[in-house]
Amino acid sequence: MIYLDWTFAVQIANLIIVILWIILGWIAVIRLRKKHFGALESLLWALFIIFIPIVGAAIFLIVSPKR
């Protein structure tokens, strides 16, 4: 019988999630810098992207305000 170590699979899944979080966050921040928002609006979006990982960046990229 083949022994399967589930902790390794969980570690790989966690690594993929962290890498996606970093990439998605950077993409969202770069696009945020290209938009011309006011200081307060940029700050709020940046905090939303940083403090609500993955979801915040995904919402910013989906909603993508037109300014």
C-alpha positions in Angstrom: 0.0 0.0 0.0 1.3 3.5 -0.9 1.7 5.8 2.0 0.4 9.3 1.2 1.5 12.2 3.5 -1.4 14.7 3.5 0.6 17.3 5.4 2.8 17.7 2.3 -0.3 18.3 0.1 -1.6 20.8 2.6 1.7 22.6 2.6 1.7 22.8 -1.2 -1.8 24.1 -1.2 -0.9 26.8 1.3 2.1 27.7 -0.7 0.0 28.1 -3.8 -2.5 30.3 -1.9 0.3 32.5 -0.6 1.8 32.9 -4.0 -1.6 33.8 -5.6 -2.2 36.3 -2.7 1.1 38.0 -3.4 0.7 38.1 -7.2 -3.0 39.3 -7.0 -2.1 41.9 -4.4 0.7 43.3 -6.5 -1.4 43.4 -9.7 -4.2 45.2 -7.8 -1.7 47.7 -6.2 -0.1 48.4 -9.6 -3.5 49.0 -11.2 -4.5 51.2 -8.3 -1.4 53.4 -8.8 -2.3 53.8 -12.5 -5.8 55.1 -11.6 -6.3 58.7 -10.8 -8.1 58.7 -7.5 -8.1 61.2 -4.7 -5.8 60.6 -1.8 -8.6 59.2 0.5 -10.1 56.9 -2.1 -6.6 55.5 -3.0 -5.9 55.0 0.7 -9.2 53.2 1.3 -8.7 50.9 -1.7 -5.1 50.2 -0.7 -6.2 49.3 2.9 -9.0 47.1 1.4 -6.5 45.3 -0.8 -4.0 44.8 2.0 -6.2 43.9 5.0 -8.7 41.6 3.2 -6.2 39.4 1.3 -7.2 37.8 -2.0 -10.9 38.9 -1.7 -10.0 42.7 -1.5 -7.7 42.5 -4.6 -10.2 40.4 -6.5 -13.0 42.8 -5.7 -10.8 45.8 -6.8 -9.9 44.0 -10.1 -13.6 43.0 -10.8 -15.1 46.3 -9.9 -12.2 48.2 -11.4 -13.4 51.8 -10.9 -13.1 53.8 -14.1 -11.3 56.9 -12.8 
